[in-house]
Amino acid sequence: MSAELLLGGVVLLGASVQWLTGMGFALVAVPALVLLLGPSDGVALANCAAGVICLVGLTSGWHLVRLRAMVPLILASACTVPLGTWFSNHLPESALLITMGALVTIAVLVIMRGVRVHALSGLKGALGAGAAGGFMNASAGLGGPPVSLYAVNAGWTIREFVPNALCYGVVVNIFSVATNGVPRLNGGTWAAAAAGLTAGAFIGKALAGRVPEHRARLLVLLLALIGGISTLLKGVLGA
């Protein structure tokens, strides 16, 4: 199987589960993209793809965005994205793989447990979640989990969470691409990624009304957990 075909399949899977469940692109795709392209280009491609998905999804729900609630999240992320980029540019590849694998694994386990943390509420919680999300997005392509935890502790409903998460995703990925740059890929790889994004959107929307949401989310988290552990092990074995 060619590398381009495999990469397109990874992006397709990530995009499908994102459109199916409203979450999961980075959790599912980042470990595989990092293994295929290396930490730098893998994260940069995840930032680009996730930003496009969030932007497209936001076109139908932008009027539901709570701008006042999003401002501290966005401002805090803007402060930590450069730190995440610096971190990813100065660690050895094995250390980056270990860090990314650990972050994915921990994020999945925390989401599975539905952890509630009192500190992640109010203005301080928003600033903390935004700062953590900005750092994790720029360094590992994983800006969503901290915002998800903030939403859980703030008592947001799914209807409230989705458009605001998309808004945050658009902005934090723009910040991340601005600091990380675009991945250095050839034309065939870009075409495979674009095809995967497009096909994933159609597949995810087609399955949305047929697959129970709780089963789809569990599948996403299990796939992400496998990917996180695989990335962690590769980093440890390559260290």
Secondary structure, DSSP 8 states (H G I E B T S, - for coil): --HHHHHHHHHHHHHHHHHHHS--HHHHHHHHHHHHH-HHHHHHHHHHHHHHHHHHHHTTTGGG--HHHHHHHHHHHHHHHHHHHHHHHHS-HHHHHHHHHHHHHHHHHHHHHT---GGGSHHHHHHHHHHHHHHHHHHHS--HHHHHHHHHHHT--HHHHHHHHHHHHHHHHHHHHHHH------HHHHHHHHHHHHHHHHHHHHHTTTS-HHHHHHHHHHHHHHHHHHHHHHHHHH-
